[in-house]
Amino acid sequence: MAPGITLAVIGAILTFAVRAQPSFIDLRVLGVILMIAGAVLIWLARRGSLNERASTRTREQSGPEGATSPVRGRRTRDTIRGQDVE
């Protein structure tokens, strides 16, 4: 997230604080472009902080005598999904 904030701050400085007008580049337009790029980076960083984790466990049900049998046993698969929010 730090690169996005840095770009946004540099863009704001170029747009609102710098009064120089070089002939080869428009600093206000460059500042707006940097602020937009910084906002996109901040948005992508926030989106990436919602980590999704999935865990799958497989259980075999036992046969009539309590022994596991591939013929009589039935596998059950549970998938648990969750999001970590920072």
C-alpha positions as CSV (number, residue, x, y, z in Angstrom):
1,M,0.0,0.0,0.0
2,A,3.0,2.3,0.6
3,P,3.8,2.7,-3.1
4,G,0.2,3.8,-3.9
5,I,0.3,6.4,-1.1
6,T,3.7,7.6,-2.3
7,L,2.4,8.0,-5.8
8,A,-0.7,9.8,-4.7
9,V,1.2,12.3,-2.5
10,I,3.8,13.0,-5.3
11,G,0.9,13.5,-7.7
12,A,-0.9,15.9,-5.3
13,I,2.3,17.9,-4.8
14,L,2.8,18.2,-8.6
15,T,-0.8,19.1,-9.2
16,F,-1.5,21.6,-6.4
17,A,1.9,22.9,-5.0
18,V,4.3,23.2,-7.8
19,R,4.0,26.4,-9.7
20,A,6.8,25.8,-12.3
21,Q,5.6,25.5,-15.9
22,P,8.3,23.7,-18.0
23,S,7.6,23.8,-21.7
24,F,8.2,20.0,-22.3
25,I,5.6,18.6,-19.8
26,D,2.4,19.7,-18.1
27,L,3.0,19.0,-14.4
28,R,-0.7,19.2,-13.5
29,V,-1.6,16.4,-15.9
30,L,1.3,14.3,-14.7
31,G,0.2,14.9,-11.1
32,V,-3.4,13.8,-11.9
33,I,-2.0,10.7,-13.6
34,L,0.2,9.8,-10.6
35,M,-2.8,10.3,-8.2
36,I,-4.9,8.0,-10.3
37,A,-2.1,5.4,-10.4
38,G,-1.7,5.7,-6.6
39,A,-5.4,5.2,-6.1
40,V,-5.4,2.1,-8.2
41,L,-2.4,0.7,-6.3
42,I,-4.1,1.4,-3.0
43,W,-7.3,-0.3,-4.2
44,L,-5.3,-3.3,-5.4
45,A,-3.5,-3.6,-2.1
46,R,-6.8,-3.5,-0.1
47,R,-8.3,-6.1,-2.4
48,G,-5.3,-8.3,-1.9
49,S,-5.6,-8.1,1.9
50,L,-8.8,-10.2,1.8
51,N,-7.1,-13.5,1.6
52,E,-9.3,-16.5,0.9
53,R,-8.3,-19.8,2.4
54,A,-9.9,-23.1,1.6
55,S,-9.4,-26.3,3.5
56,T,-10.6,-29.7,2.4
57,R,-10.8,-32.7,4.5
58,T,-11.8,-36.2,3.4
59,R,-13.4,-38.7,5.8
60,E,-14.0,-42.3,5.1
61,Q,-17.0,-43.9,6.7
62,S,-16.4,-47.3,8.0
63,G,-18.1,-50.6,7.1
64,P,-20.4,-52.6,9.3
65,E,-17.7,-54.0,11.6
66,G,-15.9,-50.7,12.0
67,A,-13.2,-51.6,9.5
68,T,-12.6,-49.3,6.6
69,S,-13.6,-50.9,3.3
70,P,-13.1,-49.2,-0.1
71,V,-16.2,-51.1,-1.4
72,R,-18.6,-50.3,1.5
73,G,-17.0,-47.1,2.7
74,R,-18.2,-43.8,1.4
75,R,-15.9,-40.7,1.2
76,T,-17.2,-37.4,2.3
77,R,-15.5,-34.2,1.3
78,D,-16.1,-30.9,3.2
79,T,-14.8,-27.7,1.8
80,I,-14.6,-24.7,4.1
81,R,-14.0,-21.3,2.7
82,G,-13.3,-18.2,4.7
83,Q,-11.8,-14.8,4.3
84,D,-9.1,-13.2,6.5
85,V,-9.8,-9.5,6.9
86,E,-6.9,-7.5,8.2
